[in-house]
Amino acid sequence: MSVGQRQTRDRASRPAAAGWSARRGMRLSVVMPTKNEAQSIGWVLENLPEGVDEVIIVDGTSTDGTVEVAQQLRPDVRIVLERRPGKGAAIRAGFQAARGDFIVMIDADGSMDPAEIDRCVAALRDRRVTGPTGHFDLVKGSRFLRGGGTADMSPIRQFGNDVLRRTVNVLYGVEWSDFCYGLIAMRRDCADRLGLRRDGFEIEAEILLRAVGAGLRVGEVASLESPRLYGESNLSAWRDGRRVLKTILAERFVGDSGVPEPTAYPTPATVRALA
């Protein structure tokens, strides 16, 4: 699919996302780790739901002007500079900086539809209100639920994802339809409880497995994955698959193998005050 086709496609043909009605006093933060995504981040920023209060871009190693493009397109974006390499390091820095009551992590390569953020947040449970809310403490996207799908998964990645998913379902007593996918939403208080420490792509597995270990209610929502808009993914199926498997086994049989490193996150380059 060309960039023009992707940016102008008719989203009305897709199932409408069940939106979340802004809950009184609730704020929504979106965290996006980036590395050389200058050509795609604009599409993501322009398609974020209106209910997003805070956008956090975590970068530090891009050489293509990703940060400058993001600031130009969305002046209120908060930039967190994270020099440690790896998606996990970026996600942890973003979570630390986020000030919203709900946090959603989404990729900046255009493979995920920002409109699905509404569906994820709608499924989250808010313990501070007595009215109707969602049912889950953490929600993850699934490409294999009805209404989901993927156009960006090679046979080897699909095989590896299925093996890892089945392993998790057996070892952790869950019934998930997808596993290695980075669209995740949660309440801020839940994020604070996870004690995340991993730096690579296995951060997604660590988040989900520690949520299960903490007794959080984890739900799935259907998600459509498209090919990334530009460039090549930094993910390596074999290398990162082994790291995910190691994380699955370590979290199940060893537990926390170390205390999270002390964090000294720099002040975001641009800060938008939340009213």
Order of alpha helices (4+ residues) and beta strands (2+ residues): alpha-beta-alpha-beta-alpha-beta-alpha-beta-alpha-beta-beta-alpha-beta-alpha-alpha-beta-beta-alpha
